[in-house]
Amino acid sequence: MPSTNNQIKALLLKVDNVVVCKVIEIDAEPGEPDCKIINPYEFKDGELVPWPEVSGQSEVMIRSDDILTVVDPKQEVIDKYLELTA
């Protein structure tokens, strides 16, 4: 079974948010949401805050067009994320 660490990504969204989450690509029609993000946390002022703050949802659908870039977060960010989502 593959490690879950390689599914955890930090996303810089067009709205200037950095979100740490698990990402699953979904087949979808053009223009429709094609990424499921699981347990999203916004990286804000060095802390991980549940995202979006207005919702208790643990899964959010977004369009890949709304992602500016995808990077691998630092190990300490992954460790904190795993602690929060355990």
Rosetta blueprint (number, residue, H / E / L):
1 M L
2 P L
3 S L
4 T H
5 N H
6 N H
7 Q H
8 I E
9 K E
10 A E
11 L E
12 L E
13 L E
14 K L
15 V L
16 D L
17 N L
18 V E
19 V E
20 V E
21 C E
22 K E
23 V E
24 I E
25 E E
26 I L
27 D L
28 A L
29 E L
30 P L
31 G L
32 E L
33 P L
34 D L
35 C E
36 K E
37 I E
38 I E
39 N E
40 P E
41 Y E
42 E E
43 F E
44 K E
45 D L
46 G L
47 E E
48 L E
49 V E
50 P E
51 W L
52 P L
53 E L
54 V L
55 S L
56 G L
57 Q L
58 S L
59 E E
60 V E
61 M E
62 I E
63 R L
64 S H
65 D H
66 D H
67 I E
68 L E
69 T E
70 V E
71 V E
72 D L
73 P L
74 K L
75 Q H
76 E H
77 V H
78 I H
79 D H
80 K H
81 Y H
82 L H
83 E H
84 L H
85 T H
86 A L
